[in-house]
Amino acid sequence: MQKAIELQHDGMTLRGMEHVPTHREGERLPAVILFHGFTGNISSMHGMFVKLSRELAKQGVAAFRYDFLGNGESDGDHRDMTVSREIEEAQAILDSVRQDPRIDPERISLLGISLGGLVASVVGGLRHDQVYKLALLCAAGNMYELVKDMVEASLAIPDLVYVDHGGYLIGRAFGEDIKLLNVFEDAKAFKGDVLLVHGTKDLMVPFDMSKMYQSMVYGGRATLHAVEGADHTFNKHEWEQEVIRTVVEFLAP
């Protein structure tokens, strides 16, 4: 059920994995596309995306996960990464999955963690007529606030091209781009069901961010699931398993 996959985009190769359950010939499956976070990869922290994809496949839901360009095994350099480019890549992935003859194009959901949650929420708004459900894990709708000090410091130096962020080079274009994003407005057009999952002790993206997504963007269409005591990336087995159970229940047919 699990196989390496590639997708050409903007002259480069996105690399990932698909988990497509065994199905009858001609049957079209529901699917979910998983988007990793800032400086992340398709496995996500402690392999949570691998475990989640396998559990979804057991329930008859195909799962697709790619490294964004400049991350993991995909082509590109992280110094060229911007949020808008990841939004474009996410839409290319959505197009690819929609064209897959094994997949029901009317039942393709998006899931993202942290920055990947921001990306999923925006793509859900931009492509609201082509996305079935959204599952947002500690979505970083406030990404600019998280990196504001770094961005403002770098943009204040005219000749500075890159900054070093824990070994990852972040380009000047990243800061210029993220200042222009209006995430909540872009996300509002999505009218389907939404699951928000967030740790109550998240110190990177505060729990209140998911409350803001619920109150300012999705309203009664969103269910907020609090993982009590959990940090930003659910770094305990019990927290991780709670996330997986909650997401599978939401997305399983």
BALOBA-1460 file (C-alpha; in Angstrom, 3 decimals):
// residues 253
<rec num="1" residu="m" x="0.000" y="0.000" z="0.000"/>
<rec num="2" residu="q" x="2.976" y="2.340" z="0.530"/>
<rec num="3" residu="k" x="5.044" y="3.529" z="-2.430"/>
<rec num="4" residu="a" x="7.481" y="6.324" z="-3.263"/>
<rec num="5" residu="i" x="6.104" y="8.920" z="-5.680"/>
<rec num="6" residu="e" x="7.323" y="11.971" z="-7.592"/>
<rec num="7" residu="l" x="5.689" y="15.073" z="-9.032"/>
<rec num="8" residu="q" x="7.210" y="17.614" z="-11.406"/>
<rec num="9" residu="h" x="6.591" y="21.244" z="-10.507"/>
<rec num="10" residu="d" x="8.264" y="24.408" z="-11.747"/>
<rec num="11" residu="g" x="11.079" y="22.412" z="-13.337"/>
<rec num="12" residu="m" x="11.877" y="20.510" z="-10.131"/>
<rec num="13" residu="t" x="10.855" y="17.261" z="-8.498"/>
<rec num="14" residu="l" x="8.675" y="16.948" z="-5.420"/>
<rec num="15" residu="r" x="9.256" y="13.565" z="-3.760"/>
<rec num="16" residu="g" x="6.924" y="11.793" z="-1.407"/>
<rec num="17" residu="m" x="4.990" y="8.703" z="-0.442"/>
<rec num="18" residu="e" x="1.523" y="7.419" z="-1.191"/>
<rec num="19" residu="h" x="-0.539" y="5.011" z="0.897"/>
<rec num="20" residu="v" x="-3.296" y="3.624" z="-1.303"/>
<rec num="21" residu="p" x="-5.384" y="0.818" z="0.203"/>
<rec num="22" residu="t" x="-6.309" y="-2.273" z="-1.742"/>
<rec num="23" residu="h" x="-9.564" y="-1.645" z="-3.574"/>
<rec num="24" residu="r" x="-11.814" y="-3.083" z="-6.244"/>
<rec num="25" residu="e" x="-11.051" y="-2.302" z="-9.880"/>
<rec num="26" residu="g" x="-12.863" y="0.878" z="-10.869"/>
<rec num="27" residu="e" x="-13.493" y="1.901" z="-7.252"/>
<rec num="28" residu="r" x="-12.603" y="5.491" z="-6.424"/>
<rec num="29" residu="l" x="-11.209" y="6.128" z="-2.973"/>
<rec num="30" residu="p" x="-11.405" y="9.120" z="-0.640"/>
<rec num="31" residu="a" x="-8.005" y="10.697" z="-0.076"/>
<rec num="32" residu="v" x="-6.130" y="13.097" z="2.168"/>
<rec num="33" residu="i" x="-3.028" y="15.152" z="1.372"/>
<rec num="34" residu="l" x="-0.696" y="15.814" z="4.304"/>
<rec num="35" residu="f" x="1.439" y="18.980" z="4.483"/>
<rec num="36" residu="h" x="4.433" y="19.144" z="6.828"/>
<rec num="37" residu="g" x="5.559" y="22.135" z="8.857"/>
<rec num="38" residu="f" x="8.338" y="24.729" z="8.644"/>
<rec num="39" residu="t" x="11.722" y="23.046" z="8.000"/>
<rec num="40" residu="g" x="9.894" y="19.698" z="8.276"/>
<rec num="41" residu="n" x="9.516" y="16.675" z="6.038"/>
<rec num="42" residu="i" x="6.972" y="14.052" z="5.021"/>
<rec num="43" residu="s" x="7.500" y="11.904" z="8.112"/>
<rec num="44" residu="s" x="6.834" y="14.805" z="10.487"/>
<rec num="45" residu="m" x="8.022" y="14.699" z="14.085"/>
<rec num="46" residu="h" x="8.518" y="11.180" z="15.512"/>
<rec num="47" residu="g" x="7.092" y="9.741" z="12.286"/>
<rec num="48" residu="m" x="3.557" y="10.855" z="13.083"/>
<rec num="49" residu="f" x="2.601" y="11.353" z="9.419"/>
<rec num="50" residu="v" x="3.774" y="7.829" z="8.575"/>
<rec num="51" residu="k" x="1.675" y="6.326" z="11.360"/>
<rec num="52" residu="l" x="-1.310" y="8.507" z="10.508"/>
<rec num="53" residu="s" x="-1.148" y="7.631" z="6.795"/>
<rec num="54" residu="r" x="-1.031" y="3.925" z="7.558"/>
<rec num="55" residu="e" x="-4.018" y="4.156" z="9.867"/>
<rec num="56" residu="l" x="-5.982" y="6.117" z="7.277"/>
<rec num="57" residu="a" x="-5.187" y="3.493" z="4.648"/>
<rec num="58" residu="k" x="-6.507" y="0.784" z="6.968"/>
<rec num="59" residu="q" x="-9.802" y="2.699" z="7.026"/>
<rec num="60" residu="g" x="-9.972" y="2.934" z="3.228"/>
<rec num="61" residu="v" x="-8.585" y="6.466" z="2.846"/>
<rec num="62" residu="a" x="-5.638" y="7.003" z="0.506"/>
<rec num="63" residu="a" x="-2.940" y="9.301" z="1.872"/>
<rec num="64" residu="f" x="-0.396" y="11.361" z="-0.065"/>
<rec num="65" residu="r" x="2.496" y="13.238" z="1.530"/>
<rec num="66" residu="y" x="5.248" y="15.184" z="-0.210"/>
<rec num="67" residu="d" x="8.295" y="17.138" z="0.913"/>
<rec num="68" residu="f" x="7.923" y="20.747" z="-0.175"/>
<rec num="69" residu="l" x="10.711" y="22.018" z="-2.442"/>
<rec num="70" residu="g" x="13.873" y="22.701" z="-0.469"/>
<rec num="71" residu="n" x="12.814" y="20.232" z="2.246"/>
<rec num="72" residu="g" x="13.513" y="16.555" z="2.836"/>
<rec num="73" residu="e" x="14.147" y="14.595" z="-0.369"/>
<rec num="74" residu="s" x="12.590" y="17.093" z="-2.794"/>
<rec num="75" residu="d" x="14.622" y="19.246" z="-5.157"/>
<rec num="76" residu="g" x="15.452" y="22.854" z="-4.425"/>
<rec num="77" residu="d" x="17.178" y="24.830" z="-1.715"/>
<rec num="78" residu="h" x="15.473" y="25.933" z="1.471"/>
<rec num="79" residu="r" x="16.856" y="29.443" z="1.019"/>
<rec num="80" residu="d" x="14.381" y="29.871" z="-1.868"/>
<rec num="81" residu="m" x="11.362" y="28.778" z="0.178"/>
<rec num="82" residu="t" x="8.434" y="31.140" z="0.719"/>
<rec num="83" residu="v" x="4.980" y="30.431" z="2.104"/>
<rec num="84" residu="s" x="3.375" y="31.498" z="-1.172"/>
<rec num="85" residu="r" x="5.533" y="29.004" z="-3.050"/>
<rec num="86" residu="e" x="4.455" y="26.243" z="-0.692"/>
<rec num="87" residu="i" x="0.835" y="27.220" z="-1.316"/>
<rec num="88" residu="e" x="1.510" y="26.899" z="-5.064"/>
<rec num="89" residu="e" x="3.189" y="23.506" z="-4.578"/>
<rec num="90" residu="a" x="0.270" y="22.328" z="-2.450"/>
<rec num="91" residu="q" x="-2.126" y="23.219" z="-5.249"/>
<rec num="92" residu="a" x="0.001" y="21.300" z="-7.747"/>
<rec num="93" residu="i" x="-0.190" y="18.284" z="-5.443"/>
<rec num="94" residu="l" x="-3.959" y="18.697" z="-5.191"/>
<rec num="95" residu="d" x="-4.201" y="18.803" z="-8.991"/>
<rec num="96" residu="s" x="-2.155" y="15.609" z="-9.244"/>
<rec num="97" residu="v" x="-4.309" y="13.729" z="-6.736"/>
<rec num="98" residu="r" x="-7.495" y="14.946" z="-8.418"/>
<rec num="99" residu="q" x="-6.259" y="13.470" z="-11.705"/>
<rec num="100" residu="d" x="-5.430" y="10.084" z="-10.144"/>
<rec num="101" residu="p" x="-7.959" y="7.540" z="-11.521"/>
<rec num="102" residu="r" x="-7.935" y="5.668" z="-8.194"/>
<rec num="103" residu="i" x="-9.160" y="8.726" z="-6.276"/>
<rec num="104" residu="d" x="-12.622" y="10.246" z="-5.979"/>
<rec num="105" residu="p" x="-12.026" y="13.946" z="-6.831"/>
<rec num="106" residu="e" x="-15.080" y="14.906" z="-4.774"/>
<rec num="107" residu="r" x="-13.613" y="13.463" z="-1.555"/>
<rec num="108" residu="i" x="-10.098" y="14.876" z="-1.273"/>
<rec num="109" residu="s" x="-9.294" y="16.367" z="2.127"/>
<rec num="110" residu="l" x="-6.277" y="18.393" z="3.254"/>
<rec num="111" residu="l" x="-4.343" y="18.035" z="6.491"/>
<rec num="112" residu="g" x="-1.487" y="20.201" z="7.690"/>
<rec num="113" residu="i" x="0.591" y="20.656" z="10.797"/>
<rec num="114" residu="s" x="1.903" y="24.075" z="11.930"/>
<rec num="115" residu="l" x="2.954" y="25.955" z="8.764"/>
<rec num="116" residu="g" x="1.472" y="23.066" z="6.805"/>
<rec num="117" residu="g" x="-1.807" y="23.842" z="8.542"/>
<rec num="118" residu="l" x="-1.589" y="27.427" z="7.353"/>
<rec num="119" residu="v" x="-0.951" y="26.142" z="3.820"/>
<rec num="120" residu="a" x="-3.883" y="23.719" z="4.022"/>
<rec num="121" residu="s" x="-6.226" y="26.427" z="5.289"/>
<rec num="122" residu="v" x="-5.313" y="28.822" z="2.480"/>
<rec num="123" residu="v" x="-5.538" y="26.149" z="-0.231"/>
<rec num="124" residu="g" x="-8.892" y="25.124" z="1.234"/>
<rec num="125" residu="g" x="-10.085" y="28.675" z="0.716"/>
<rec num="126" residu="l" x="-8.578" y="29.135" z="-2.728"/>
<rec num="127" residu="r" x="-9.827" y="25.764" z="-3.969"/>
<rec num="128" residu="h" x="-12.950" y="25.555" z="-1.813"/>
<rec num="129" residu="d" x="-14.954" y="23.771" z="-4.525"/>
<rec num="130" residu="q" x="-12.323" y="21.008" z="-4.805"/>
<rec num="131" residu="v" x="-11.555" y="20.251" z="-1.143"/>
<rec num="132" residu="y" x="-13.796" y="17.975" z="0.908"/>
<rec num="133" residu="k" x="-12.617" y="18.455" z="4.511"/>
<rec num="134" residu="l" x="-9.814" y="20.204" z="6.382"/>
<rec num="135" residu="a" x="-7.843" y="18.859" z="9.356"/>
<rec num="136" residu="l" x="-5.558" y="21.517" z="10.854"/>
<rec num="137" residu="l" x="-3.062" y="20.509" z="13.534"/>
<rec num="138" residu="c" x="-1.760" y="23.482" z="15.552"/>
<rec num="139" residu="a" x="-2.083" y="25.555" z="12.375"/>
<rec num="140" residu="a" x="0.285" y="28.534" z="12.345"/>
<rec num="141" residu="g" x="-2.155" y="31.153" z="11.137"/>
<rec num="142" residu="n" x="0.113" y="33.630" z="12.935"/>
<rec num="143" residu="m" x="3.289" y="32.545" z="11.112"/>
<rec num="144" residu="y" x="4.404" y="36.138" z="10.650"/>
<rec num="145" residu="e" x="4.192" y="36.773" z="14.393"/>
<rec num="146" residu="l" x="6.290" y="33.660" z="15.055"/>
<rec num="147" residu="v" x="9.141" y="34.847" z="12.860"/>
<rec num="148" residu="k" x="8.572" y="38.606" z="13.056"/>
<rec num="149" residu="d" x="11.782" y="39.431" z="14.919"/>
<rec num="150" residu="m" x="13.903" y="37.432" z="12.472"/>
<rec num="151" residu="v" x="12.091" y="38.887" z="9.457"/>
<rec num="152" residu="e" x="12.239" y="42.500" z="10.597"/>
<rec num="153" residu="a" x="15.912" y="42.227" z="11.552"/>
<rec num="154" residu="s" x="16.848" y="40.717" z="8.204"/>
<rec num="155" residu="l" x="14.816" y="43.128" z="6.089"/>
<rec num="156" residu="a" x="16.405" y="46.056" z="7.916"/>
<rec num="157" residu="i" x="19.817" y="45.097" z="6.471"/>
<rec num="158" residu="p" x="19.749" y="46.125" z="2.789"/>
<rec num="159" residu="d" x="22.506" y="43.792" z="1.573"/>
<rec num="160" residu="l" x="21.490" y="40.760" z="3.627"/>
<rec num="161" residu="v" x="20.267" y="37.915" z="1.427"/>
<rec num="162" residu="y" x="19.935" y="34.996" z="3.875"/>
<rec num="163" residu="v" x="19.712" y="34.374" z="7.608"/>
<rec num="164" residu="d" x="20.697" y="31.179" z="9.396"/>
<rec num="165" residu="h" x="17.772" y="29.629" z="11.273"/>
<rec num="166" residu="g" x="19.097" y="26.597" z="13.125"/>
<rec num="167" residu="g" x="21.127" y="25.495" z="10.116"/>
<rec num="168" residu="y" x="18.414" y="26.296" z="7.594"/>
<rec num="169" residu="l" x="19.051" y="29.321" z="5.398"/>
<rec num="170" residu="i" x="16.012" y="31.574" z="5.147"/>
<rec num="171" residu="g" x="15.958" y="33.895" z="2.157"/>
<rec num="172" residu="r" x="15.029" y="37.570" z="2.143"/>
<rec num="173" residu="a" x="12.092" y="36.674" z="-0.102"/>
<rec num="174" residu="f" x="10.551" y="34.640" z="2.725"/>
<rec num="175" residu="g" x="10.206" y="37.727" z="4.916"/>
<rec num="176" residu="e" x="8.962" y="39.956" z="2.115"/>
<rec num="177" residu="d" x="6.353" y="37.346" z="1.183"/>
<rec num="178" residu="i" x="5.012" y="36.458" z="4.607"/>
<rec num="179" residu="k" x="4.337" y="40.103" z="5.491"/>
<rec num="180" residu="l" x="1.829" y="40.269" z="2.616"/>
<rec num="181" residu="l" x="-0.199" y="37.174" z="3.513"/>
<rec num="182" residu="n" x="-3.729" y="37.533" z="4.859"/>
<rec num="183" residu="v" x="-4.297" y="33.965" z="5.986"/>
<rec num="184" residu="f" x="-7.701" y="34.248" z="7.651"/>
<rec num="185" residu="e" x="-9.230" y="36.174" z="4.759"/>
<rec num="186" residu="d" x="-7.850" y="33.704" z="2.207"/>
<rec num="187" residu="a" x="-9.175" y="30.764" z="4.233"/>
<rec num="188" residu="k" x="-12.736" y="32.025" z="4.686"/>
<rec num="189" residu="a" x="-14.117" y="30.764" z="1.371"/>
<rec num="190" residu="f" x="-13.918" y="27.130" z="2.499"/>
<rec num="191" residu="k" x="-17.386" y="25.907" z="3.466"/>
<rec num="192" residu="g" x="-16.804" y="22.271" z="4.385"/>
<rec num="193" residu="d" x="-16.223" y="20.562" z="7.735"/>
<rec num="194" residu="v" x="-13.062" y="21.445" z="9.639"/>
<rec num="195" residu="l" x="-11.218" y="19.681" z="12.453"/>
<rec num="196" residu="l" x="-8.855" y="21.800" z="14.562"/>
<rec num="197" residu="v" x="-6.462" y="19.857" z="16.814"/>
<rec num="198" residu="h" x="-4.165" y="21.717" z="19.188"/>
<rec num="199" residu="g" x="-2.108" y="21.056" z="22.291"/>
<rec num="200" residu="t" x="-3.142" y="23.200" z="25.252"/>
<rec num="201" residu="k" x="0.526" y="23.754" z="26.236"/>
<rec num="202" residu="d" x="1.796" y="24.659" z="22.776"/>
<rec num="203" residu="l" x="4.468" y="27.324" z="23.315"/>
<rec num="204" residu="m" x="5.186" y="27.884" z="19.616"/>
<rec num="205" residu="v" x="1.692" y="28.380" z="18.193"/>
<rec num="206" residu="p" x="-0.605" y="29.198" z="21.130"/>
<rec num="207" residu="f" x="-3.796" y="27.182" z="21.601"/>
<rec num="208" residu="d" x="-5.737" y="30.415" z="21.099"/>
<rec num="209" residu="m" x="-4.723" y="30.362" z="17.417"/>
<rec num="210" residu="s" x="-7.068" y="27.439" z="16.777"/>
<rec num="211" residu="k" x="-9.770" y="29.288" z="18.709"/>
<rec num="212" residu="m" x="-9.225" y="32.214" z="16.346"/>
<rec num="213" residu="y" x="-9.529" y="29.960" z="13.303"/>
<rec num="214" residu="q" x="-12.795" y="28.687" z="14.752"/>
<rec num="215" residu="s" x="-14.292" y="32.052" z="15.679"/>
<rec num="216" residu="m" x="-12.950" y="34.237" z="12.857"/>
<rec num="217" residu="v" x="-12.893" y="31.843" z="9.898"/>
<rec num="218" residu="y" x="-14.943" y="28.645" z="10.175"/>
<rec num="219" residu="g" x="-17.543" y="29.187" z="12.867"/>
<rec num="220" residu="g" x="-19.842" y="26.276" z="13.603"/>
<rec num="221" residu="r" x="-18.362" y="24.166" z="10.799"/>
<rec num="222" residu="a" x="-15.206" y="23.671" z="12.850"/>
<rec num="223" residu="t" x="-14.710" y="21.246" z="15.715"/>
<rec num="224" residu="l" x="-11.868" y="22.132" z="18.090"/>
<rec num="225" residu="h" x="-10.192" y="19.169" z="19.779"/>
<rec num="226" residu="a" x="-7.855" y="20.115" z="22.633"/>
<rec num="227" residu="v" x="-5.053" y="17.694" z="23.463"/>
<rec num="228" residu="e" x="-4.598" y="18.421" z="27.143"/>
<rec num="229" residu="g" x="-1.026" y="19.245" z="28.144"/>
<rec num="230" residu="a" x="0.390" y="18.623" z="24.684"/>
<rec num="231" residu="d" x="3.174" y="20.684" z="23.135"/>
<rec num="232" residu="h" x="3.470" y="21.947" z="19.561"/>
<rec num="233" residu="t" x="4.324" y="18.637" z="17.908"/>
<rec num="234" residu="f" x="2.588" y="16.207" z="20.293"/>
<rec num="235" residu="n" x="5.843" y="14.755" z="21.598"/>
<rec num="236" residu="k" x="4.426" y="11.986" z="23.753"/>
<rec num="237" residu="h" x="3.055" y="8.686" z="22.545"/>
<rec num="238" residu="e" x="-0.291" y="9.254" z="24.235"/>
<rec num="239" residu="w" x="-0.648" y="12.703" z="22.640"/>
<rec num="240" residu="e" x="0.324" y="11.397" z="19.231"/>
<rec num="241" residu="q" x="-2.127" y="8.509" z="19.457"/>
<rec num="242" residu="e" x="-4.919" y="10.866" z="20.484"/>
<rec num="243" residu="v" x="-4.220" y="13.013" z="17.421"/>
<rec num="244" residu="i" x="-4.192" y="9.988" z="15.112"/>
<rec num="245" residu="r" x="-7.455" y="8.598" z="16.530"/>
<rec num="246" residu="t" x="-9.186" y="11.964" z="16.293"/>
<rec num="247" residu="v" x="-8.070" y="12.622" z="12.712"/>
<rec num="248" residu="v" x="-8.908" y="9.122" z="11.472"/>
<rec num="249" residu="e" x="-12.375" y="9.325" z="13.003"/>
<rec num="250" residu="f" x="-12.920" y="12.675" z="11.262"/>
<rec num="251" residu="l" x="-11.680" y="11.588" z="7.842"/>
<rec num="252" residu="a" x="-12.728" y="7.942" z="7.652"/>
<rec num="253" residu="p" x="-15.744" y="7.315" z="5.391"/>
